[in-house]
C-alpha cells in the first residue's frame, strides 16, 4: 500500500508540475516547475527499480539541460511573456503556415502511432529465440550506447546547442537610439 501511495504522489506531482509549466507567464517559474517534474519522474524510475535511469534523469535533465534553459532565460532577460501584440502582427500567423504546422503535427502523431505499433510487434517473443535486446548491466548499456549510438548523442548535443543559439538570436532586442 505505501508503494502505491508513493506512486500516486510522484505521478500527481509530475502531471501537476508539467501542466503548470505551460500555464506560467514567468519563464523562471516554468523552469523551476519543469525541474520539479523531472524530480518526480526520477522518483517514478526509482519505484520501477531503475536507479540508473533515475540518476541519469537528475544529472542530465534536471542538472545539465535545465541549467542551459535557465541560462538562456536569464540571458534574454525575459521576466514575463507579453506576446499579444506580437502574435497579431507576426508574419508566421498566416493561415497557410498554421495549416502547415497542423499537417506536421498530424504527421508526428502518425509516426508515433507507427513507432509504437512496430515496438509492440518487435516486443512479442519469437519461438526458439532468446531476447538479444536486453541489457544486463550499466557497463554493457554504456558500451552499447557509445559504440552503436555515439553519433546520435553528438548530433543531439549539437542540435541542442543550435536551438539555444537560435533562441538567443531570435529573441534579441535591437537597441533603438
C-alpha distance (Angstrom), angle and dihedral (degrees) to the residues before:
residue distance angle dihedral
X1 . . .
X2 3.84 . .
X3 3.83 90.5 .
X4 3.79 90.0 54.5
X5 3.79 90.6 49.6
X6 3.81 91.5 49.7
X7 3.81 89.9 48.2
X8 3.81 91.3 53.1
X9 3.80 90.5 45.8
X10 3.82 93.8 52.0
X11 3.80 94.8 41.5
X12 3.81 92.0 47.2
X13 3.79 90.3 49.4
X14 3.84 91.6 48.3
X15 3.81 93.3 48.4
X16 3.80 94.3 42.6
X17 3.80 95.1 46.9
X18 3.81 91.6 45.4
X19 3.80 91.4 50.8
X20 3.80 91.5 48.3
X21 3.82 91.4 50.7
X22 3.79 91.7 70.7
X23 3.80 93.6 40.8
X24 3.80 97.6 58.1
X25 3.77 122.1 101.3
X26 3.80 92.7 -162.2
X27 3.82 111.6 71.0
X28 3.81 92.1 -152.5
X29 3.80 90.4 62.2
X30 3.79 89.6 47.6
X31 3.79 91.0 54.6
X32 3.80 92.7 48.7
X33 3.81 91.2 48.6
X34 3.80 90.4 49.4
X35 3.81 89.3 53.6
X36 3.83 88.4 51.5
X37 3.80 89.2 50.9
X38 3.82 90.7 50.8
X39 3.81 89.3 50.0
X40 3.81 90.9 52.5
X41 3.81 90.2 49.2
X42 3.77 88.5 52.2
X43 3.80 89.0 53.8
X44 3.80 89.4 51.9
X45 3.81 89.8 52.0
X46 3.79 89.4 53.3
X47 3.80 89.6 52.2
X48 3.81 87.8 53.2
X49 3.83 89.8 54.9
X50 3.80 91.6 -111.9
X51 3.82 103.8 127.7
X52 3.80 93.5 161.1
X53 3.81 91.5 56.4
X54 3.82 89.9 46.2
X55 3.80 93.5 52.3
X56 3.80 91.7 43.4
X57 3.82 89.0 51.3
X58 3.79 91.0 54.4
X59 3.81 97.4 41.5
X60 3.79 99.9 40.0
X61 3.80 104.3 32.8
X62 3.79 107.3 23.3
X63 3.77 91.8 33.0
X64 3.77 110.8 36.6
X65 3.80 108.5 15.8
X66 3.79 95.7 42.4
X67 3.81 91.1 48.4
X68 3.81 87.0 56.5
X69 3.81 91.0 49.3
X70 3.80 90.6 47.5
X71 3.79 90.4 49.0
X72 3.81 92.2 51.2
X73 3.82 93.1 48.1
X74 3.79 91.3 49.0
X75 3.81 91.0 45.1
X76 3.79 91.5 52.6
X77 3.81 90.7 46.5
X78 3.81 92.2 -142.2
X79 3.81 106.0 160.4
X80 3.79 94.8 176.2
X81 3.74 141.3 -4.1
X82 3.79 116.6 -95.9
X83 3.77 105.4 168.3
X84 3.81 104.7 138.6
X85 3.82 96.2 102.9
X86 3.79 91.8 36.6
X87 3.81 92.6 53.8
X88 3.81 94.0 53.0
X89 3.81 95.3 51.2
X90 3.79 103.2 32.9
X91 3.83 115.3 113.7
X92 3.81 91.8 -136.9
X93 3.82 88.7 68.8
X94 3.80 89.4 78.1
X95 3.85 112.3 128.3
X96 3.82 92.7 -123.8
X97 3.79 91.2 56.4
X98 3.80 90.3 46.9
X99 3.82 90.2 52.7
X100 3.81 90.1 48.2
X101 3.81 89.4 52.8
X102 3.81 90.3 49.8
X103 3.82 89.4 50.0
X104 3.81 90.7 51.7
X105 3.82 90.2 48.8
X106 3.80 89.9 51.6
X107 3.80 90.9 49.8
X108 3.80 89.1 51.1
X109 3.81 90.8 53.8
X110 3.82 90.9 48.9
X111 3.80 91.3 48.9
X112 3.81 93.0 48.4
X113 3.80 91.0 48.5
X114 3.81 90.8 50.0
X115 3.83 91.8 47.2
X116 3.81 92.6 50.0
X117 3.79 91.9 47.8
X118 3.80 90.6 48.9
X119 3.81 91.3 47.8
X120 3.80 89.9 52.6
X121 3.80 90.8 50.8
X122 3.79 92.0 49.0
X123 3.81 91.9 46.9
X124 3.81 93.6 59.2
X125 3.82 110.1 98.8
X126 3.78 119.6 -113.2
X127 3.81 117.6 -140.3
X128 3.80 112.6 -100.3
X129 3.80 95.3 10.6
X130 3.78 127.7 107.4
X131 3.76 120.2 -142.3
X132 3.80 104.1 -95.6
X133 3.81 92.6 177.8
X134 3.80 96.0 72.5
X135 3.77 118.9 109.9
X136 3.79 113.2 -151.6
X137 3.81 103.4 -173.4
X138 3.77 141.7 25.6
X139 3.81 89.6 -117.3
X140 3.81 90.8 56.7
X141 3.81 90.6 45.0
X142 3.80 90.8 54.0
X143 3.79 91.9 46.8
X144 3.81 92.4 50.3
X145 3.79 93.7 45.3
X146 3.78 96.5 48.4
X147 3.80 98.1 38.3
X148 3.80 99.1 43.2
X149 3.79 102.5 23.8
X150 3.81 104.3 28.5
X151 3.79 92.7 115.5
X152 3.82 91.3 52.9
X153 3.81 90.3 54.2
X154 3.79 92.4 50.1
X155 3.81 92.4 45.0
X156 3.80 90.5 50.6
X157 3.80 92.3 51.3
X158 3.81 90.9 50.1
X159 3.81 90.1 47.4
X160 3.81 91.2 52.6
X161 3.80 90.8 48.2
X162 3.82 92.1 49.3
X163 3.82 90.5 48.1
X164 3.80 91.1 51.6
X165 3.81 93.0 48.5
X166 3.82 89.4 46.0
X167 3.80 91.3 52.2
X168 3.79 90.8 51.1
X169 3.81 92.4 48.2
X170 3.81 94.1 46.5
X171 3.78 94.6 46.6
X172 3.78 99.5 43.1
X173 3.74 116.3 120.2
X174 3.74 121.0 -133.1
X175 3.78 113.9 -133.8
X176 3.77 109.8 -124.3
X177 3.78 114.6 -156.4
